[in-house]
Amino acid sequence: MAAQNWMCTGLRWSPEGPALLWSGGRRSALVPGKRVAFGVRDGVARRCVGARGHPCPTGATVPARSTGARCDECARLDRAHSVAADTLADDPRPYRVYLAWFGPGLVKVGITGEERGSARLLEQGAVCFSWLGTGPLMAARRTEELLRAALGVPDRIPYAVKRAVRASLPDTVEERAAEVVALHARAVSLGNWPEALVPAPCRVTDHMDVFGLQRAGAATGAVTGLVAGGRVAGELVAAAGPDLHLAVEGRGVLVLDTRLLPGWELTPAQAEGEVTVPVKEFGAHQDGLF
């Protein structure tokens, strides 16, 4: 009997924790200690996943190292309908502005739909965060831009930068929250926010235990892309944002960015199997993951 093929559509966070989603609506909950093992169907290329629920009209191939899994045309279509593109000015839903901390000196300001709760922060791998306020989309967007300029913080931090500091995060919640607390106070003191945005008090939520980063230890390498016929197998020791930290026998802890999975046809594999996809090994003086 031929092996069943699975198409991963990405990793999603919920109050119950992270889960891999598969075509057809299936879910694989990810809990500490779970064995993660899969193979990549041999002889088949990685294909564009399409955009906005529609398949790619050309079935274009996409690079193994791409974290978007979309061809240029589908990527443009997907972004054109996103909140980030500012094309949804009449969106009636309330939005929240937040400060997110990923490590010393790594703080960003952003917005997310109120209905999503903290899912966006979990998806980004925010180690801790605090809400700044709630209001209509355009008021939230204007506040985000105001604070980004006034506080000197970005609205994006590359994933590689976030990952590189995870092994050296402060031990206590108070230390991790300190920068968010200080920047929140500065933000409130500005006093020129849009009137439609209702400020929120500083209440820092810490995700260190949720992610399991303290028990994971330092990563020894990272998967840089999948290949046809390749295999991945390891024990889940931590999950942060899109990243799975897998303990692999004889190789330490390898980081797998689950954004590398969509577009490939995956098959079940032996849990005790080895990792046969490209991996970048970290040296003693790691300065980034990719």
C-alpha positions as MATLAB code, in Angstrom:
seq = 'MAAQNWMCTGLRWSPEGPALLWSGGRRSALVPGKRVAFGVRDGVARRCVGARGHPCPTGATVPARSTGARCDECARLDRAHSVAADTLADDPRPYRVYLAWFGPGLVKVGITGEERGSARLLEQGAVCFSWLGTGPLMAARRTEELLRAALGVPDRIPYAVKRAVRASLPDTVEERAAEVVALHARAVSLGNWPEALVPAPCRVTDHMDVFGLQRAGAATGAVTGLVAGGRVAGELVAAAGPDLHLAVEGRGVLVLDTRLLPGWELTPAQAEGEVTVPVKEFGAHQDGLF';
ca = [
       0.000    0.000    0.000;
       1.333    3.456   -0.875;
       2.179    5.781    1.991;
      -0.433    8.408    2.792;
       0.582   11.946    1.846;
      -0.115   14.861    4.158;
      -0.136   18.553    3.201;
       0.742   20.815    6.119;
      -0.936   24.234    6.083;
       1.055   25.673    8.976;
       1.308   25.918   12.747;
      -1.414   27.679   14.751;
      -1.499   28.743   18.381;
      -4.602   28.663   20.590;
      -5.190   28.799   24.360;
      -4.666   25.012   24.324;
      -1.202   25.391   22.803;
       0.328   24.940   19.343;
      -0.873   22.510   16.686;
       0.119   21.636   13.136;
      -2.779   22.028   10.706;
      -3.257   19.759    7.695;
      -5.337   19.954    4.543;
      -8.805   18.623    5.180;
      -8.979   20.222    8.634;
      -6.900   17.710   10.575;
      -4.825   18.889   13.527;
      -1.793   17.495   15.333;
      -1.504   18.918   18.851;
       2.074   19.666   19.882;
       2.885   18.934   23.513;
       6.285   18.619   25.235;
       7.738   15.159   24.759;
       5.780   14.440   21.571;
       7.727   12.616   18.867;
       7.685   14.642   15.653;
       8.604   12.500   12.643;
       7.868   12.858    8.947;
       9.369   12.292    5.529;
       9.161   14.347    2.343;
       7.749   12.516   -0.657;
      10.567   11.625   -3.010;
      10.607   12.934   -6.570;
       8.056   15.719   -5.933;
       8.812   19.459   -5.886;
       7.518   22.002   -3.407;
       4.479   23.810   -4.820;
       2.918   27.216   -4.142;
       0.086   27.016   -1.607;
      -2.005   29.715   -3.326;
      -3.653   32.701   -1.639;
      -6.858   33.601    0.195;
      -8.121   30.022    0.052;
      -7.584   29.668   -3.705;
      -5.035   27.303   -5.285;
      -2.149   28.716   -7.273;
      -3.397   28.960  -10.884;
      -0.049   27.789  -12.297;
       0.984   25.301   -9.597;
       4.313   27.121   -9.443;
       7.314   25.626   -7.679;
       8.715   27.581   -4.720;
      12.199   27.509   -3.140;
      12.845   25.068   -0.288;
      14.114   27.878    1.947;
      11.065   30.126    1.414;
       9.020   30.716    4.560;
       6.070   32.072    2.581;
       5.496   28.996    0.369;
       3.928   31.243   -2.286;
       4.957   32.296   -5.770;
       5.368   36.030   -6.398;
       1.852   36.491   -7.792;
       0.088   34.638   -4.974;
       2.227   36.458   -2.384;
       1.096   39.817   -3.820;
      -2.545   38.716   -3.763;
      -2.303   37.485   -0.179;
      -0.680   40.687    1.075;
      -3.099   42.928   -0.809;
      -5.928   41.677    1.428;
      -4.049   41.791    4.732;
      -4.359   44.247    7.605;
      -0.693   45.139    7.134;
      -1.424   46.463    3.632;
      -3.849   49.115    4.978;
      -6.518   48.091    2.463;
      -9.190   47.346    5.096;
      -9.904   50.883    6.323;
     -13.633   50.129    6.780;
     -13.063   47.050    8.940;
     -15.564   47.478   11.826;
     -13.828   45.093   14.229;
     -11.875   46.435   17.249;
      -8.098   46.129   17.223;
      -5.490   46.103   19.970;
      -2.103   47.804   20.006;
       0.645   45.948   21.884;
       4.290   46.056   22.937;
       6.077   42.718   22.448;
       9.486   41.723   23.871;
      11.662   39.016   22.295;
      14.917   39.548   24.198;
      17.153   42.343   25.516;
      16.741   45.375   23.248;
      14.254   43.546   21.022;
      10.880   45.263   21.486;
       8.313   45.953   18.781;
       4.925   47.656   18.587;
       2.111   46.056   16.618;
      -1.638   45.571   16.249;
      -3.920   42.537   16.248;
      -7.659   41.917   16.125;
      -9.233   41.931   19.597;
     -11.089   38.713   18.769;
      -7.768   36.885   18.333;
      -6.688   37.445   21.934;
      -2.966   36.741   22.404;
      -2.696   34.294   19.468;
      -0.770   36.802   17.330;
       1.819   37.259   20.084;
       2.263   33.499   20.446;
       2.604   33.118   16.664;
       5.356   35.739   16.612;
       7.280   34.112   19.449;
       6.885   37.078   21.821;
       8.499   36.095   25.135;
       6.355   38.670   26.930;
       3.976   41.497   26.011;
       1.478   44.075   27.254;
      -1.537   45.637   25.596;
      -1.389   49.393   24.996;
      -4.965   50.112   23.933;
      -8.026   49.132   21.897;
      -9.927   50.905   19.138;
     -10.927   50.959   15.452;
      -8.394   49.690   12.919;
      -7.228   53.059   11.606;
      -6.900   54.517   15.122;
      -4.869   51.471   16.125;
      -2.713   51.832   13.010;
      -2.087   55.553   13.679;
      -1.168   54.772   17.289;
       1.228   52.069   16.128;
       2.966   54.515   13.772;
       3.078   57.249   16.437;
       4.649   54.984   19.046;
       7.080   53.418   16.601;
       8.500   56.867   15.855;
       8.300   58.274   19.394;
       9.718   55.226   21.190;
      12.238   54.298   18.513;
      10.978   50.718   18.238;
      10.284   48.782   15.007;
       7.078   47.107   13.831;
       9.046   44.033   12.725;
      11.925   41.969   14.098;
      13.402   39.226   11.883;
      12.769   35.686   13.128;
      16.476   34.887   12.945;
      17.207   37.684   15.415;
      14.494   36.443   17.802;
      15.831   32.889   17.707;
      19.439   33.893   18.240;
      18.755   35.298   21.739;
      16.532   32.535   23.119;
      19.318   30.648   24.865;
      20.395   33.724   26.859;
      17.106   35.237   28.075;
      16.903   36.592   31.659;
      15.834   34.056   34.279;
      13.094   36.026   36.045;
       9.741   37.363   34.855;
      10.600   40.778   36.317;
      13.791   41.038   34.268;
      12.021   39.985   31.091;
       9.179   42.456   31.685;
      11.339   45.477   32.559;
      11.686   46.939   29.049;
       7.979   46.529   28.301;
       7.054   48.260   31.579;
       9.401   51.180   30.868;
       8.240   51.636   27.271;
       4.576   51.365   28.251;
       5.058   54.228   30.719;
       6.764   56.335   28.040;
       3.985   55.570   25.558;
       1.236   56.632   27.981;
       3.115   59.851   28.833;
       3.041   61.007   25.195;
      -0.572   62.037   25.589;
      -1.351   62.561   21.893;
      -2.940   59.243   20.975;
      -5.971   59.165   18.649;
      -9.129   59.840   20.695;
     -10.807   56.671   19.403;
      -8.160   54.450   21.029;
      -8.838   53.483   24.658;
      -5.549   53.079   26.590;
      -4.918   49.855   28.526;
      -2.952   49.533   31.788;
       0.419   47.791   31.738;
      -0.121   44.116   32.511;
       2.742   42.008   31.241;
       2.002   38.449   30.089;
       5.030   36.121   30.067;
       5.240   33.170   27.626;
       8.499   31.600   28.809;
       6.782   28.606   30.396;
       4.220   28.333   27.586;
       7.031   28.064   25.037;
       9.156   25.786   27.230;
      12.338   27.674   26.381;
      13.982   27.211   29.781;
      13.815   23.413   29.570;
      14.933   23.367   25.914;
      18.447   24.714   26.417;
      20.593   26.136   23.640;
      19.921   24.964   20.084;
      22.797   23.289   18.263;
      21.488   23.859   14.744;
      18.520   24.698   12.531;
      16.853   23.110    9.518;
      17.356   25.445    6.543;
      14.892   23.746    4.199;
      13.339   20.428    3.280;
      14.303   18.229    0.328;
      12.457   15.541   -1.577;
      13.183   12.212    0.094;
      14.408   13.865    3.302;
      13.357   12.959    6.845;
      12.956   14.779   10.157;
      12.540   13.079   13.542;
      12.971   14.330   17.095;
      11.345   14.880   20.479;
       9.575   18.211   20.973;
      11.173   20.100   23.863;
       9.930   23.634   23.095;
       7.763   25.561   20.641;
       7.976   29.331   20.141;
       6.236   31.196   17.343;
       6.542   29.004   14.226;
       9.586   27.167   15.575;
       9.743   23.639   16.967;
      12.811   22.826   19.083;
      13.467   19.120   18.577;
      15.859   16.974   20.594;
      17.604   14.730   18.070;
      19.756   11.838   19.257;
      23.425   12.565   18.676;
      22.763   16.102   17.384;
      21.372   18.056   20.337;
      18.425   20.406   19.828;
      17.568   21.391   16.249;
      15.153   24.206   15.376;
      12.535   23.497   12.712;
      10.704   26.529   11.329;
       7.289   25.089   10.456;
       6.834   27.744    7.753;
       9.190   25.552    5.696;
       6.614   22.705    5.620;
       3.675   24.011    3.507;
       3.923   23.143   -0.187;
       5.596   19.774    0.371;
       3.885   16.382    0.328;
       4.768   14.787    3.671;
       4.556   11.140    4.714;
       4.673    9.385    8.112;
       8.173    8.344    9.203;
       9.734    6.233   11.935;
      10.032    8.238   15.160;
      13.545    6.854   15.659;
      14.698    7.942   12.195;
      17.504   10.387   11.551;
      17.398   13.942   10.209;
      18.407   13.910    6.535;
      17.430   17.451    5.475;
      19.877   20.397    5.276;
      20.871   21.707    8.715;
      23.041   24.649    9.678;
      25.117   23.723   12.720;
      25.790   26.477   15.244;
      29.282   27.283   16.416;
      30.346   28.533   19.814;
      29.807   32.149   18.716;
      26.458   31.965   16.978;
      25.274   35.325   15.639;
      22.064   34.178   13.962;
      20.192   31.143   12.722;
      20.213   31.580    8.978;
];
